[in-house]
Amino acid sequence: MANLVDLVSKKYLNPNVATFPDFRTGDTLKVHVKITEGEKSRIQLYEGVCIDIADKNSINGHFCIRKVTDGTGVERVFPYHSPNVTKLEVVARGKSRRAKHYYLRERSGKEARISIDYDR
């Protein structure tokens, strides 16, 4: 049964995932997302801090990016194998000792910052 699932899911894998840089939670990322409006499509950037990574090597894998826009926190979940995620860039590597950064939801301003890891 597992082989059947692997065969079916192989068709939906995103070939761009192999070109994604290695990143962890706490890193500031720029995600290039394909937006379709009517018949036209364009690439839009979404930049923020990665607060969650789940099932990195799975077809169900995803990562969550959080940014603050006009004082309002916005979180967006991007599946690894989504055809809409065209490119991923690491802007800054964050110094982090946690797997999930959900505590950033309650913080704002300076206390919501993650320090830069210059050693990575």
C-alpha positions as CSV (number, residue, x, y, z in Angstrom):
1,M,0.0,0.0,0.0
2,A,2.8,2.4,0.8
3,N,4.3,1.9,-2.6
4,L,1.0,2.8,-4.3
5,V,0.9,6.0,-2.2
6,D,4.4,6.9,-3.2
7,L,3.7,6.3,-6.9
8,V,0.6,8.5,-6.9
9,S,2.3,11.3,-4.8
10,K,5.4,11.3,-7.0
11,K,3.4,13.0,-9.8
12,Y,2.6,16.0,-7.5
13,L,6.1,16.7,-6.3
14,N,7.4,20.2,-6.9
15,P,10.7,20.1,-8.9
16,N,11.7,23.5,-7.3
17,V,12.0,21.9,-3.8
18,A,15.5,20.6,-4.8
19,T,16.7,24.2,-5.4
20,F,15.4,25.5,-2.0
21,P,18.2,26.5,0.3
22,D,18.6,24.8,3.7
23,F,16.7,26.8,6.3
24,R,15.5,26.4,9.9
25,T,12.9,28.1,12.1
26,G,13.9,31.5,13.1
27,D,15.4,32.3,9.7
28,T,14.0,35.3,7.7
29,L,12.8,34.1,4.3
30,K,11.7,35.6,1.0
31,V,9.1,33.3,-0.7
32,H,8.3,34.0,-4.4
33,V,4.7,33.0,-4.8
34,K,2.8,32.8,-8.1
35,I,-0.5,34.7,-7.9
36,T,-3.1,34.2,-10.5
37,E,-5.6,37.0,-11.0
38,G,-8.1,36.2,-13.8
39,E,-6.1,35.2,-16.8
40,K,-2.8,36.9,-15.7
41,S,-0.3,35.5,-13.3
42,R,2.6,37.3,-11.5
43,I,5.2,36.6,-8.9
44,Q,4.7,38.2,-5.5
45,L,7.3,38.3,-2.7
46,Y,6.3,37.3,0.9
47,E,9.0,38.0,3.4
48,G,8.9,37.1,7.1
49,V,10.2,34.8,9.8
50,C,9.8,31.1,9.6
51,I,8.0,30.0,12.8
52,D,7.1,26.4,11.9
53,I,8.4,23.6,9.7
54,A,6.6,20.3,9.5
55,D,7.3,17.0,7.5
56,K,10.2,18.5,5.5
57,N,10.7,15.4,3.4
58,S,7.0,14.4,3.0
59,I,4.4,15.3,0.3
60,N,2.5,16.8,3.2
61,G,5.4,19.0,4.3
62,H,4.9,22.7,4.9
63,F,6.4,25.8,6.5
64,C,4.8,28.8,8.1
65,I,6.0,32.3,7.6
66,R,5.0,35.2,9.9
67,K,5.3,38.9,9.1
68,V,3.9,42.1,10.6
69,T,2.1,44.4,8.2
70,D,0.8,47.8,9.6
71,G,1.0,46.5,13.1
72,T,-1.0,43.4,12.3
73,G,0.6,39.9,12.4
74,V,0.0,37.8,9.2
75,E,0.9,34.2,9.0
76,R,0.9,32.1,5.9
77,V,1.5,28.4,5.4
78,F,3.3,27.3,2.3
79,P,3.4,23.6,1.3
80,Y,6.8,22.5,0.1
81,H,5.4,20.9,-3.0
82,S,3.0,23.6,-4.0
83,P,3.4,24.6,-7.7
84,N,2.8,28.2,-6.6
85,V,6.0,28.4,-4.6
86,T,8.5,29.2,-7.3
87,K,11.6,30.3,-5.4
88,L,12.8,30.6,-1.8
89,E,15.6,32.9,-0.5
90,V,17.2,33.1,3.0
91,V,17.6,36.8,3.9
92,A,19.0,36.2,7.5
93,R,19.8,33.2,9.6
94,G,18.3,33.5,13.0
95,K,19.9,32.3,16.2
96,S,17.3,29.9,17.6
97,R,17.0,27.1,20.1
98,R,13.4,26.1,19.4
99,A,11.6,24.1,16.8
100,K,8.4,26.2,16.8
101,H,8.3,30.0,17.3
102,Y,4.6,30.4,18.3
103,Y,5.6,32.7,21.2
104,L,6.2,35.5,18.6
105,R,2.4,35.8,18.2
106,E,2.1,37.5,21.6
107,R,5.1,39.7,21.1
108,S,5.6,42.9,19.2
109,G,8.3,45.4,18.5
110,K,11.8,44.8,19.7
111,E,10.8,41.8,21.8
112,A,9.6,40.0,18.7
113,R,13.0,40.1,17.1
114,I,15.3,37.1,16.6
115,S,19.0,37.7,16.7
116,I,21.1,36.9,13.7
117,D,23.4,33.9,13.8
118,Y,26.6,34.9,12.2
119,D,28.2,31.5,12.7
120,R,25.9,29.7,10.2
